């Protein structure tokens, strides 16, 4: 992050069950999660987005939001 952004955008894309259908060329890997790398830069705000309306359930969306919030921390 040599550019030193004020806000980093992070896209989840969709719920885990639908990820391979929506992003077949990509992967989800908790081992190298972008928000984990972001934790080393506490002064850079992060916003996350998710597409909805692709067949996911309400509970799946809530689970993604809970997962995202587990990465959040306040300094």
N, C-alpha and C positions, 0 to 999 in steps of 0.2 A: 504494500500500500504506500508506495512512494509518493502518490498524489496527495496524501493527507486529507481525505475527504472529511467533511463535517458530519455527513450522514451516509451510512452504507446501506444499500438496498439488498435484501435477501429474499428470493422467491422460493417458496416451498413447492410451487406448481400445483400439487393436488394431494389427496390423501394417499398413504402408502399403498393401499390396495389397488389404486388406479395408476400409480406412477409409471410402471413399465408401459402401459397403454398410451399415456400422455407424452412421456419422454423416453421412448425405447432406446435411444442412443446414450442415455445418461444412467446414473445409478444413485442410489441413496446409501450413504455409508456414514454411520455414526463415528467411525474411527477418524475421519478427516472432515468433520462437520464444519461448515463455514462459520457458524456462530461460536464454535469452540476456538477457532483461530482468532475470532474477533475479540474474545475475552481479554486478550493481551493488549487491547487498545481501548481502555475504558473511557477515554475522552471522545471517542467517535460513536455517535448515536447510531443505532441500527433499527431499520424498519423491515418488517417481513410481510410478504403477500402470499395469498393462496387463491387459485381459481376455484370457483364453485359453480354448480350447475351442470356437472359432467356425470352425475349419477351417484355421487357420494351421499352418505347418510348424514343427518344432523350430528349423530354421536361421533362419527368419524371426524367431522370438522372440529368438534369440541376437543377430541383427543389430540389433534394436531395443534390446536391452540394451547392445550396444556403442555404438550411437549415443548413448544416454543417458549412458553413462560418459564419452563424449568431451566432454560439457558439464560434467562434475564437475571440481572443483578443491579443493584443500585449502590453507587459509591457514596 
